[in-house]
């Protein structure tokens, strides 16, 4: 019981002591309100908008997601430029200069985002895989693996899975990993939409959710000890691929 008493006492002091110190005079060190506070409020609002774009990004196409980030960053740049120019430039010149600066910033941000997006799509095009979204096709793949003596890699993914995007960018997009994947059949099992097929596909290997990597050897045997769930790094993935092939 004393542990609970001391825990509550420590909690009370931790929450109350800062308020007591602030009321005793530390408030004089707080910056005074002014135009900067308006700029800070606007920037904070834009940060929250960027967070909203990030949260709903799994439901958006990639180009809309990139466009949303560009708009948020451009608006933040505009506010910063306006607030800085108001300190050194006359008011009538501020809006004109700020508009030109913001336009240049938007163009630069668009170019940078375009480069990253093109690089991302190029990496995706390098990956050679087939997409399966029904249970019968998955069973055919497993039979093919056993008859052709070719190892099979089954990648459970969904469009709303953020970790799946990270894996495809960091791990699957690596040149060394792609070279290893060329030795086996790489199949993406799409479980984006809830249906009877996706239920059967997930229950077959008793997976919890995406991303999950299932390894099937050349004899058609499920190598459960090699299964990867969630995020993983490149070395651990390559190690399992080598174990599957060898």
C-alpha positions as a LaTeX table, in Angstrom:
\begin{tabular}{lrrr}
\hline
Residue & $x$ (\AA) & $y$ (\AA) & $z$ (\AA) \\
\hline
Unk1 & 0.00 & 0.00 & 0.00 \\
Unk2 & 2.86 & 2.41 & 0.74 \\
Unk3 & 4.12 & 2.04 & $-2.81$ \\
Unk4 & 0.80 & 3.36 & $-4.08$ \\
Unk5 & 0.86 & 6.23 & $-1.58$ \\
Unk6 & 4.35 & 7.34 & $-2.58$ \\
Unk7 & 3.51 & 6.94 & $-6.26$ \\
Unk8 & 0.50 & 9.25 & $-5.94$ \\
Unk9 & 2.56 & 11.72 & $-3.90$ \\
Unk10 & 5.29 & 11.78 & $-6.55$ \\
Unk11 & 2.65 & 12.24 & $-9.24$ \\
Unk12 & 1.08 & 15.14 & $-7.34$ \\
Unk13 & 4.42 & 16.87 & $-6.82$ \\
Unk14 & 5.41 & 16.30 & $-10.42$ \\
Unk15 & 2.22 & 17.90 & $-11.70$ \\
Unk16 & 1.95 & 20.66 & $-9.10$ \\
Unk17 & 5.55 & 21.81 & $-8.54$ \\
Unk18 & 6.06 & 23.23 & $-12.06$ \\
Unk19 & 2.86 & 25.26 & $-11.68$ \\
Unk20 & 4.00 & 26.59 & $-8.30$ \\
Unk21 & 7.39 & 27.64 & $-9.71$ \\
Unk22 & 5.73 & 29.29 & $-12.68$ \\
Unk23 & 3.36 & 31.22 & $-10.42$ \\
Unk24 & 6.26 & 32.27 & $-8.16$ \\
Unk25 & 7.96 & 34.29 & $-10.89$ \\
Unk26 & 9.19 & 32.11 & $-13.73$ \\
Unk27 & 6.42 & 33.48 & $-15.90$ \\
Unk28 & 8.47 & 36.62 & $-16.52$ \\
Unk29 & 10.80 & 34.58 & $-18.71$ \\
Unk30 & 7.97 & 33.69 & $-21.08$ \\
Unk31 & 8.13 & 35.60 & $-24.37$ \\
Unk32 & 5.53 & 38.32 & $-24.77$ \\
Unk33 & 2.71 & 37.95 & $-27.24$ \\
Unk34 & 2.94 & 39.61 & $-30.63$ \\
Unk35 & 2.86 & 39.02 & $-34.38$ \\
Unk36 & 5.24 & 36.07 & $-34.00$ \\
Unk37 & 2.55 & 34.23 & $-32.05$ \\
Unk38 & 0.16 & 34.49 & $-35.01$ \\
Unk39 & 2.81 & 33.04 & $-37.32$ \\
Unk40 & 3.51 & 30.25 & $-34.82$ \\
Unk41 & $-0.18$ & 29.44 & $-34.59$ \\
Unk42 & $-0.51$ & 29.24 & $-38.37$ \\
Unk43 & 2.57 & 27.04 & $-38.72$ \\
Unk44 & 1.29 & 24.74 & $-35.98$ \\
Unk45 & $-2.01$ & 24.46 & $-37.84$ \\
Unk46 & $-0.17$ & 23.51 & $-41.04$ \\
Unk47 & 1.82 & 20.88 & $-39.15$ \\
Unk48 & $-1.47$ & 19.37 & $-37.98$ \\
Unk49 & $-2.69$ & 19.38 & $-41.60$ \\
Unk50 & 0.48 & 17.52 & $-42.60$ \\
Unk51 & $-0.20$ & 15.02 & $-39.82$ \\
Unk52 & $-3.71$ & 14.54 & $-41.19$ \\
Unk53 & $-2.28$ & 13.81 & $-44.65$ \\
Unk54 & 0.10 & 11.29 & $-43.09$ \\
Unk55 & $-2.70$ & 9.52 & $-41.20$ \\
Unk56 & $-4.95$ & 9.11 & $-44.25$ \\
Unk57 & $-2.06$ & 8.43 & $-46.67$ \\
Unk58 & $-2.74$ & 4.64 & $-46.77$ \\
Unk59 & $-6.15$ & 5.44 & $-48.29$ \\
Unk60 & $-4.80$ & 7.88 & $-50.89$ \\
Unk61 & $-3.00$ & 7.31 & $-54.21$ \\
Unk62 & 0.70 & 8.11 & $-54.01$ \\
Unk63 & 0.50 & 11.21 & $-56.23$ \\
Unk64 & $-2.25$ & 12.77 & $-54.08$ \\
Unk65 & $-0.22$ & 12.09 & $-50.94$ \\
Unk66 & 2.84 & 13.79 & $-52.43$ \\
Unk67 & 0.72 & 16.73 & $-53.62$ \\
Unk68 & $-0.70$ & 17.17 & $-50.11$ \\
Unk69 & 2.76 & 17.32 & $-48.56$ \\
Unk70 & 3.86 & 19.85 & $-51.20$ \\
Unk71 & 0.93 & 22.14 & $-50.39$ \\
Unk72 & 1.62 & 22.00 & $-46.65$ \\
Unk73 & 5.35 & 22.67 & $-47.05$ \\
Unk74 & 4.71 & 25.49 & $-49.53$ \\
Unk75 & 2.27 & 27.18 & $-47.14$ \\
Unk76 & 4.78 & 26.90 & $-44.29$ \\
Unk77 & 7.49 & 28.40 & $-46.49$ \\
Unk78 & 5.22 & 31.28 & $-47.44$ \\
Unk79 & 4.41 & 32.10 & $-43.81$ \\
Unk80 & 8.06 & 32.01 & $-42.81$ \\
Unk81 & 9.11 & 34.26 & $-45.69$ \\
Unk82 & 6.35 & 36.78 & $-44.97$ \\
Unk83 & 7.17 & 36.93 & $-41.25$ \\
Unk84 & 10.88 & 37.46 & $-41.93$ \\
Unk85 & 10.41 & 40.05 & $-44.66$ \\
Unk86 & 8.10 & 42.11 & $-42.50$ \\
Unk87 & 11.01 & 42.74 & $-40.17$ \\
Unk88 & 13.30 & 44.18 & $-42.84$ \\
Unk89 & 11.22 & 45.22 & $-45.86$ \\
Unk90 & 8.47 & 47.79 & $-46.26$ \\
Unk91 & 4.97 & 46.46 & $-45.94$ \\
Unk92 & 3.92 & 47.26 & $-49.53$ \\
Unk93 & 6.86 & 45.29 & $-50.90$ \\
Unk94 & 6.46 & 42.35 & $-48.55$ \\
Unk95 & 3.50 & 40.63 & $-50.19$ \\
Unk96 & 4.96 & 40.90 & $-53.70$ \\
Unk97 & 8.38 & 39.54 & $-52.73$ \\
Unk98 & 6.85 & 36.86 & $-50.54$ \\
Unk99 & 4.57 & 35.69 & $-53.34$ \\
Unk100 & 7.48 & 35.32 & $-55.75$ \\
Unk101 & 9.56 & 33.54 & $-53.13$ \\
Unk102 & 6.70 & 31.19 & $-52.29$ \\
Unk103 & 6.19 & 30.42 & $-55.99$ \\
Unk104 & 9.86 & 29.54 & $-56.37$ \\
Unk105 & 9.64 & 27.42 & $-53.23$ \\
Unk106 & 6.62 & 25.53 & $-54.56$ \\
Unk107 & 8.44 & 24.78 & $-57.82$ \\
Unk108 & 11.52 & 23.53 & $-55.96$ \\
Unk109 & 9.43 & 21.38 & $-53.64$ \\
Unk110 & 7.52 & 19.96 & $-56.60$ \\
Unk111 & 10.78 & 19.07 & $-58.36$ \\
Unk112 & 12.21 & 17.41 & $-55.24$ \\
Unk113 & 9.00 & 15.47 & $-54.61$ \\
Unk114 & 8.88 & 14.46 & $-58.27$ \\
Unk115 & 12.43 & 13.10 & $-58.14$ \\
Unk116 & 11.66 & 11.03 & $-55.04$ \\
Unk117 & 8.40 & 9.76 & $-56.54$ \\
Unk118 & 10.02 & 8.78 & $-59.85$ \\
Unk119 & 12.79 & 7.00 & $-57.95$ \\
Unk120 & 10.17 & 5.14 & $-55.91$ \\
Unk121 & 8.17 & 4.06 & $-58.98$ \\
Unk122 & 11.36 & 2.97 & $-60.78$ \\
Unk123 & 12.24 & 0.73 & $-57.85$ \\
Unk124 & 8.75 & $-0.76$ & $-57.93$ \\
Unk125 & 9.08 & $-1.49$ & $-61.64$ \\
Unk126 & 12.30 & $-3.42$ & $-61.02$ \\
Unk127 & 10.41 & $-5.87$ & $-58.82$ \\
Unk128 & 9.01 & $-8.74$ & $-60.84$ \\
Unk129 & 6.09 & $-10.32$ & $-59.05$ \\
Unk130 & 2.55 & $-11.39$ & $-59.65$ \\
Unk131 & $-0.37$ & $-10.22$ & $-57.57$ \\
Unk132 & $-2.95$ & $-12.71$ & $-56.28$ \\
Unk133 & $-6.14$ & $-11.73$ & $-54.48$ \\
Unk134 & $-8.09$ & $-14.99$ & $-54.31$ \\
Unk135 & $-7.68$ & $-18.29$ & $-52.50$ \\
Unk136 & $-7.84$ & $-20.60$ & $-55.54$ \\
Unk137 & $-4.98$ & $-18.82$ & $-57.29$ \\
Unk138 & $-2.89$ & $-19.08$ & $-54.15$ \\
Unk139 & $-3.43$ & $-22.84$ & $-54.06$ \\
Unk140 & $-2.37$ & $-23.08$ & $-57.71$ \\
Unk141 & 0.83 & $-21.22$ & $-56.86$ \\
Unk142 & 1.65 & $-23.65$ & $-54.07$ \\
Unk143 & 1.10 & $-26.61$ & $-56.40$ \\
Unk144 & 3.30 & $-25.00$ & $-59.07$ \\
Unk145 & 6.10 & $-24.52$ & $-56.55$ \\
Unk146 & 6.10 & $-28.23$ & $-55.77$ \\
Unk147 & 5.98 & $-29.39$ & $-59.41$ \\
Unk148 & 8.62 & $-26.99$ & $-60.80$ \\
Unk149 & 11.05 & $-27.36$ & $-57.88$ \\
Unk150 & 11.18 & $-23.59$ & $-57.47$ \\
Unk151 & 11.12 & $-21.87$ & $-54.06$ \\
Unk152 & 8.17 & $-19.58$ & $-53.46$ \\
Unk153 & 7.96 & $-16.34$ & $-51.49$ \\
Unk154 & 4.46 & $-15.19$ & $-50.53$ \\
Unk155 & 4.20 & $-11.57$ & $-49.45$ \\
Unk156 & 0.97 & $-10.64$ & $-47.66$ \\
Unk157 & 0.31 & $-6.95$ & $-48.14$ \\
Unk158 & $-2.48$ & $-4.35$ & $-48.25$ \\
Unk159 & $-2.77$ & $-0.90$ & $-49.78$ \\
Unk160 & $-3.50$ & 0.63 & $-46.36$ \\
Unk161 & $-0.41$ & $-0.98$ & $-44.78$ \\
Unk162 & 2.24 & 1.70 & $-44.06$ \\
Unk163 & 4.86 & $-0.87$ & $-43.06$ \\
Unk164 & 4.38 & $-2.58$ & $-46.44$ \\
Unk165 & 5.31 & 0.64 & $-48.24$ \\
Unk166 & 8.40 & 0.99 & $-46.08$ \\
Unk167 & 9.50 & $-2.58$ & $-46.84$ \\
Unk168 & 9.02 & $-2.14$ & $-50.59$ \\
Unk169 & 11.10 & 1.04 & $-50.49$ \\
Unk170 & 13.90 & 0.04 & $-48.10$ \\
Unk171 & 14.21 & $-3.76$ & $-48.46$ \\
Unk172 & 12.61 & $-4.96$ & $-51.71$ \\
Unk173 & 13.95 & $-1.98$ & $-53.65$ \\
Unk174 & 17.57 & $-2.85$ & $-52.82$ \\
Unk175 & 19.63 & $-4.18$ & $-55.76$ \\
Unk176 & 21.14 & $-7.05$ & $-53.77$ \\
Unk177 & 17.72 & $-8.15$ & $-52.54$ \\
Unk178 & 16.31 & $-8.02$ & $-56.06$ \\
Unk179 & 19.15 & $-10.21$ & $-57.28$ \\
Unk180 & 18.31 & $-12.78$ & $-54.62$ \\
Unk181 & 14.59 & $-12.58$ & $-55.43$ \\
Unk182 & 15.30 & $-13.38$ & $-59.08$ \\
Unk183 & 16.14 & $-16.94$ & $-58.00$ \\
Unk184 & 12.64 & $-17.63$ & $-56.62$ \\
Unk185 & 8.98 & $-16.96$ & $-57.42$ \\
Unk186 & 7.91 & $-13.77$ & $-55.68$ \\
Unk187 & 4.14 & $-13.34$ & $-55.25$ \\
Unk188 & 2.16 & $-10.59$ & $-53.55$ \\
Unk189 & $-1.01$ & $-11.75$ & $-51.83$ \\
Unk190 & $-3.38$ & $-8.78$ & $-51.80$ \\
Unk191 & $-5.59$ & $-8.73$ & $-48.70$ \\
Unk192 & $-6.59$ & $-5.08$ & $-48.95$ \\
Unk193 & $-10.33$ & $-5.77$ & $-49.16$ \\
Unk194 & $-12.07$ & $-7.92$ & $-46.58$ \\
Unk195 & $-13.70$ & $-10.88$ & $-48.33$ \\
Unk196 & $-14.10$ & $-14.63$ & $-48.07$ \\
Unk197 & $-11.00$ & $-15.13$ & $-50.23$ \\
Unk198 & $-8.81$ & $-12.91$ & $-48.06$ \\
Unk199 & $-10.11$ & $-14.68$ & $-44.95$ \\
Unk200 & $-9.16$ & $-18.08$ & $-46.37$ \\
Unk201 & $-5.78$ & $-16.75$ & $-47.54$ \\
Unk202 & $-4.90$ & $-15.46$ & $-44.08$ \\
Unk203 & $-6.23$ & $-18.50$ & $-42.24$ \\
Unk204 & $-4.28$ & $-20.92$ & $-44.43$ \\
Unk205 & $-0.96$ & $-19.85$ & $-42.90$ \\
Unk206 & $-2.57$ & $-18.43$ & $-39.73$ \\
Unk207 & $-1.15$ & $-14.96$ & $-40.28$ \\
Unk208 & $-2.12$ & $-12.01$ & $-38.10$ \\
Unk209 & $-1.91$ & $-9.28$ & $-40.72$ \\
Unk210 & 0.36 & $-7.55$ & $-43.23$ \\
Unk211 & 3.20 & $-7.36$ & $-43.79$ \\
Unk212 & 3.96 & $-11.07$ & $-43.50$ \\
Unk213 & 6.46 & $-13.05$ & $-45.58$ \\
Unk214 & 5.87 & $-16.78$ & $-46.08$ \\
Unk215 & 8.67 & $-19.00$ & $-47.41$ \\
Unk216 & 7.92 & $-22.20$ & $-49.32$ \\
Unk217 & 10.86 & $-24.36$ & $-50.42$ \\
Unk218 & 11.37 & $-26.12$ & $-53.77$ \\
Unk219 & 9.55 & $-29.21$ & $-52.50$ \\
Unk220 & 6.44 & $-27.20$ & $-51.68$ \\
Unk221 & 7.06 & $-27.36$ & $-47.92$ \\
Unk222 & 6.10 & $-24.39$ & $-45.75$ \\
Unk223 & 9.22 & $-23.21$ & $-43.87$ \\
Unk224 & 7.49 & $-21.79$ & $-40.83$ \\
Unk225 & 10.76 & $-21.04$ & $-39.01$ \\
Unk226 & 11.67 & $-18.51$ & $-41.72$ \\
Unk227 & 8.42 & $-16.54$ & $-41.51$ \\
Unk228 & 8.81 & $-12.77$ & $-41.16$ \\
Unk229 & 6.10 & $-10.64$ & $-39.55$ \\
Unk230 & 6.08 & $-6.85$ & $-39.46$ \\
Unk231 & 9.11 & $-4.71$ & $-40.23$ \\
Unk232 & 12.48 & $-6.36$ & $-40.81$ \\
Unk233 & 15.88 & $-5.31$ & $-42.10$ \\
Unk234 & 17.78 & $-6.28$ & $-45.22$ \\
Unk235 & 20.36 & $-8.67$ & $-43.59$ \\
Unk236 & 17.73 & $-10.83$ & $-41.89$ \\
Unk237 & 15.71 & $-11.04$ & $-45.11$ \\
Unk238 & 18.73 & $-12.01$ & $-47.24$ \\
Unk239 & 19.75 & $-14.61$ & $-44.67$ \\
Unk240 & 16.34 & $-16.27$ & $-44.95$ \\
Unk241 & 16.40 & $-16.12$ & $-48.74$ \\
Unk242 & 19.78 & $-17.86$ & $-48.81$ \\
Unk243 & 18.52 & $-20.49$ & $-46.39$ \\
Unk244 & 15.46 & $-21.08$ & $-48.58$ \\
Unk245 & 17.46 & $-21.41$ & $-51.81$ \\
Unk246 & 20.24 & $-23.54$ & $-50.34$ \\
\hline
\end{tabular}
